């Protein structure tokens, strides 16, 4: 055990089993929302195991039966900002260091997803080398709900889905593991009931090279139920192809096909509840991201993160949803300063 802080030990469960290093997210009561200590602890543990010859691969998993990770610790970001600190900047910087460390890691990093995979948890999963999900997982980048924009690399991994990525970024809608497999957001689908057997196989293996792990996974994978999102792909592409927010929303309002009218009205209702500034920024990022590398996308996100709590709707969104819980956010109508920044980015 390389984690000395007791509070951190309660949030991360670290163990070595055979040639496998296991990092268990253990903030169960908070659906594993990532604290700064958890983020720094993951990065440090990966560094400690980097030169350990006994460790051939890393497994990141959750100790919660409900969630892999529900995202970042947004209450921490809110409280720090309201107390006049720049804690949010340090948090985002550490989070992106963690994601970059995972992506560049020399040993295979496997992640097991079983439950909610939201926001920062989605970004953490996407950074891993081998992404395995059960049928219980639900995925979303729900940042616009709290007046934020999809970050943690979503400017890259959602923009690769083109118009469907725009739909997911703007609405924050949840999708199933079948949808995620259809969109190549996960690599493998294994039944939840088989996870423990798979973990046991990993712990007993003498060879944990990526090729051998893939062979092991092959013994467990099953074809999931049909993707529901796939059935809506064509209509999503029709309505979310524009780079203009008003065009998207007007198109949904005017949908006349009886087959899709209910879906269009539900989608429009969802969009109308979201922050205008967050939607506009998310749309801009998704179109910019299509022409940028992952590193460029993450750099762009970092620039916006450091000013967003001042200029965006995050503080109001967290107040309405988490702090006061009145669910009546008073979104800004516009922000000329932010508009200028976004114009400069594009």
C-alpha positions in Angstrom: 0.0 0.0 0.0 1.5 3.3 -1.1 -1.2 5.6 0.1 -0.4 6.9 3.5 -3.2 9.4 4.1 -6.1 7.7 5.9 -8.7 9.8 4.2 -7.4 8.8 0.8 -7.3 5.2 1.8 -11.0 5.4 2.4 -11.5 6.8 -1.1 -9.1 4.5 -3.1 -8.6 0.8 -2.5 -5.1 -0.2 -3.7 -3.8 -3.7 -4.0 -1.4 -5.9 -5.8 -2.8 -9.3 -6.9 -0.4 -11.5 -8.8 1.1 -9.3 -11.6 -1.9 -7.0 -11.5 -2.1 -3.6 -9.8 -5.7 -2.7 -8.8 -7.0 0.8 -8.2 -10.5 0.6 -6.7 -12.6 3.8 -6.6 -14.1 3.6 -3.1 -16.0 6.8 -2.5 -19.2 4.8 -2.6 -21.6 7.2 -0.8 -20.8 9.8 -3.4 -20.9 7.4 -6.4 -17.1 7.8 -6.6 -17.2 11.5 -7.6 -13.5 12.3 -8.0 -11.9 14.3 -5.2 -8.6 16.1 -5.7 -7.0 13.6 -3.4 -8.3 10.6 -5.5 -7.0 12.2 -8.7 -3.6 12.8 -7.2 -3.6 9.4 -5.5 -4.3 7.6 -8.9 -1.5 9.6 -10.5 1.0 8.8 -7.7 0.1 5.1 -7.7 0.6 4.8 -11.4 4.0 6.5 -10.9 4.9 4.0 -8.1 4.0 1.0 -10.2 5.6 2.3 -13.4 9.0 0.8 -12.5 7.8 -2.1 -10.5 8.8 -5.2 -12.4 6.1 -7.4 -10.7 3.3 -5.2 -12.0 2.5 -6.0 -15.7 -0.9 -4.3 -16.0 -3.3 -2.0 -14.1 -7.0 -2.5 -13.4 -9.2 0.5 -12.5 -12.6 -0.5 -11.1 -15.3 0.6 -8.7 -16.3 -0.7 -5.3 -19.8 0.7 -5.8 -22.6 -1.5 -7.0 -24.3 1.6 -8.6 -21.5 3.5 -10.4 -18.1 3.4 -11.8 -17.8 7.2 -11.3 -20.4 9.9 -11.4 -17.9 12.6 -12.4 -15.9 15.3 -10.7 -16.4 16.7 -7.2 -18.4 19.7 -8.3 -19.4 20.7 -4.7 -15.6 21.0 -4.0 -15.2 23.3 -7.0 -18.2 25.4 -6.0 -17.2 25.8 -2.4 -13.6 26.7 -3.3 -14.8 29.3 -5.8 -17.3 30.8 -3.4 -14.6 31.0 -0.7 -12.5 33.1 -3.1 -9.8 30.5 -3.9 -8.4 29.2 -7.2 -8.9 25.6 -6.1 -10.7 24.8 -9.3 -7.7 25.5 -11.4 -5.5 23.2 -9.4 -8.2 20.5 -9.6 -8.5 20.7 -13.3 -4.8 20.7 -13.8 -4.4 17.6 -11.6 -7.2 15.9 -13.4 -5.7 16.4 -16.8 -2.3 15.3 -15.5 -4.0 12.1 -14.4 -5.6 11.6 -17.8 -2.4 12.2 -19.7 -0.5 9.8 -17.3 -3.0 7.0 -18.0 -3.0 7.5 -21.8 0.8 7.5 -22.0 1.3 4.6 -19.5 3.6 1.9 -20.7 1.7 -1.0 -19.2 -1.9 -1.9 -20.2 -4.5 0.0 -18.2 -7.8 -1.9 -18.1 -11.1 -0.3 -16.8 -14.2 -2.2 -15.7 -17.4 -0.2 -16.0 -20.5 -1.4 -14.1 -23.1 1.4 -13.4 -23.1 5.1 -14.0 -20.2 6.4 -16.1 -20.7 10.2 -16.1 -18.7 13.3 -16.8 -15.2 13.0 -15.3 -15.8 9.3 -14.9 -16.4 9.0 -18.6 -13.2 10.9 -19.3 -11.3 8.6 -17.0 -12.7 5.5 -18.7 -11.8 6.9 -22.2 -8.2 7.5 -21.1 -7.8 3.8 -20.3 -6.3 1.4 -22.9 -8.9 -1.4 -22.7 -12.5 -0.4 -21.8 -14.8 -3.1 -20.6 -18.5 -2.5 -19.7 -21.3 -4.6 -18.4 -25.0 -4.3 -19.4 -25.6 -2.2 -16.3 -23.6 0.8 -17.4 -25.1 4.1 -18.3 -22.9 6.7 -20.0 -23.3 10.5 -20.2 -21.5 13.8 -20.4 -24.2 15.8 -18.5 -22.2 19.0 -18.0 -24.8 21.3 -19.7 -27.2 20.4 -16.9 -25.0 22.4 -14.5 -24.1 25.2 -16.9 -20.7 23.6 -17.9 -19.4 22.1 -21.1 -18.2 18.5 -21.8 -14.5 18.4 -20.9 -12.0 15.7 -19.9 -11.2 15.1 -23.5 -14.9 15.0 -24.7 -14.0 17.7 -27.3 -12.1 14.9 -28.9 -13.9 11.7 -28.2 -17.4 13.0 -28.7 -16.5 15.1 -31.8 -15.3 11.9 -33.5 -19.0 10.9 -33.4 -19.9 13.9 -35.5 -23.6 14.9 -35.2 -24.3 12.2 -32.6 -21.5 13.6 -30.5 -23.1 17.1 -30.8 -26.4 15.6 -29.6 -24.8 13.9 -26.6 -22.8 17.0 -25.7 -25.7 19.4 -25.8 -28.4 17.3 -24.2 -26.3 15.3 -21.7 -28.6 12.3 -22.4 -27.6 9.0 -21.0 -26.9 6.0 -23.3 -26.6 2.3 -22.6 -23.6 0.0 -22.9 -25.2 -1.3 -26.2 -25.2 2.3 -27.5 -21.6 2.9 -26.2 -20.4 -0.3 -28.0 -22.2 0.8 -31.2 -20.4 4.2 -31.0 -17.0 2.6 -30.2 -16.9 4.3 -26.8 -16.2 1.0 -25.2 -14.1 -1.9 -26.5 -15.8 -5.0 -25.0 -19.1 -6.0 -23.4 -19.0 -8.6 -20.6 -21.9 -9.6 -18.4 -21.7 -8.1 -14.9 -22.0 -11.5 -13.4 -18.7 -12.5 -15.1 -16.7 -9.6 -13.8 -15.4 -11.4 -10.7 -14.3 -14.5 -12.7 -12.5 -12.2 -15.2 -10.7 -10.4 -12.3 -9.7 -13.7 -10.9 -8.2 -14.7 -14.3 -6.3 -11.5 -14.4 -4.9 -12.0 -10.9 -3.7 -15.5 -11.8 -2.2 -14.8 -15.2 1.6 -14.9 -15.6 1.4 -12.9 -18.8 -0.5 -9.6 -18.7 0.6 -8.3 -22.1 -2.2 -6.5 -24.0 -2.5 -9.3 -26.5 -2.9 -11.9 -23.8 -5.4 -9.8 -21.9 -7.4 -9.5 -25.1 -7.4 -13.3 -25.5 -8.7 -13.6 -21.9 -11.4 -11.0 -22.5 -12.5 -13.0 -25.6 -13.6 -15.9 -23.4 -16.2 -13.6 -21.7 -17.5 -11.2 -24.2 -21.1 -11.5 -25.3 -23.2 -9.5 -27.9 -25.4 -7.0 -26.0 -29.0 -6.2 -26.8 -29.5 -3.9 -29.8 -28.6 -0.3 -29.5 -31.6 2.0 -29.1 -29.6 5.0 -30.1 -28.8 3.4 -33.4 -32.4 3.5 -34.3 -32.3 7.3 -33.9 -29.0 7.9 -35.7 -30.5 9.2 -38.9 -32.9 11.7 -37.2 -30.1 12.8 -34.8 -27.8 13.5 -37.8 -30.6 15.4 -39.5 -31.3 17.7 -36.6 -27.8 18.1 -35.1 -25.7 18.7 -38.2 -25.9 22.5 -37.9 -23.3 24.6 -36.1 -26.0 27.1 -35.2 -27.9 26.4 -31.9 -31.1 28.2 -33.1 -31.2 26.1 -36.2 -31.0 22.9 -34.2 -33.7 23.9 -31.8 -36.0 25.3 -34.5 -35.6 22.2 -36.5 -36.7 20.0 -33.6 -39.7 22.3 -33.0 -40.8 21.8 -36.6 -40.3 18.0 -36.8 -43.4 16.7 -38.6 -42.7 13.0 -39.0 -45.1 11.2 -36.6 -42.4 8.6 -36.1 -40.0 11.1 -34.6 -42.3 13.9 -33.3 -42.3 12.7 -29.7 -38.6 12.2 -29.7 -38.0 15.7 -31.2 -40.3 17.4 -28.6 -38.6 15.5 -25.7 -35.2 16.5 -27.0 -36.2 20.1 -27.5 -37.6 20.2 -24.0 -34.3 18.9 -22.6 -32.3 21.5 -24.6 -34.6 24.3 -23.4 -33.7 23.5 -19.8 -30.0 23.7 -20.4 -27.8 26.8 -20.0 -27.6 28.8 -23.3 -24.0 29.7 -22.8 -23.1 26.1 -22.0 -25.0 24.8 -25.1 -23.4 27.4 -27.4 -19.9 26.7 -26.1 -20.4 22.9 -26.3 -21.6 23.2 -29.9 -18.6 25.3 -30.8 -16.2 22.9 -29.2 -17.7 19.9 -30.9 -17.2 21.4 -34.3 -13.7 22.7 -33.5 -12.7 19.3 -32.1 -13.2 17.6 -35.4 -10.1 19.3 -36.8 -7.9 19.0 -33.7 -5.7 16.4 -32.1 -6.5 15.0 -28.6 -3.7 17.2 -27.1 -5.1 20.3 -28.8 -8.6 19.5 -27.7 -7.5 19.1 -24.1 -5.5 22.3 -24.2 -8.6 24.1 -25.4 -10.7 22.7 -22.6 -8.1 23.7 -20.0 -8.1 27.3 -21.3 -11.9 27.5 -20.9 -11.9 25.7 -17.5 -9.8 28.3 -15.9 -12.2 31.1 -16.8 -15.5 29.3 -16.8 -16.4 29.7 -13.2 -16.1 33.4 -13.7 -17.7 33.7 -17.1 -20.0 30.7 -17.5 -23.1 29.3 -15.6 -21.4 26.6 -13.6 -21.8 28.3 -10.2 -25.5 29.0 -10.8 -26.0 25.4 -12.1 -24.4 23.8 -9.0 -26.3 26.2 -6.7 -29.6 25.2 -8.2 -29.0 21.5 -8.5 -26.7 20.6 -5.5 -26.6 23.5 -3.0 -30.1 25.0 -2.7 -31.7 22.2 -4.7 -34.5 24.4 -6.0 -33.8 23.2 -9.6 -34.6 26.7 -10.9 -31.3 28.0 -12.3 -31.2 31.5 -13.5 -29.1 31.1 -16.6 -27.3 34.0 -18.2 -28.8 35.2 -21.5 -25.3 35.9 -23.0 -21.7 36.8 -22.1 -20.0 39.1 -24.7 -16.6 38.4 -23.1 -17.0 34.7 -23.5 -18.4 35.1 -27.0 -15.2 37.0 -27.9 -13.0 34.3 -26.5 -14.9 31.6 -28.4 -14.6 33.6 -31.6 -10.9 33.8 -31.1 -10.7 30.0 -30.6 -12.4 29.3 -33.9 
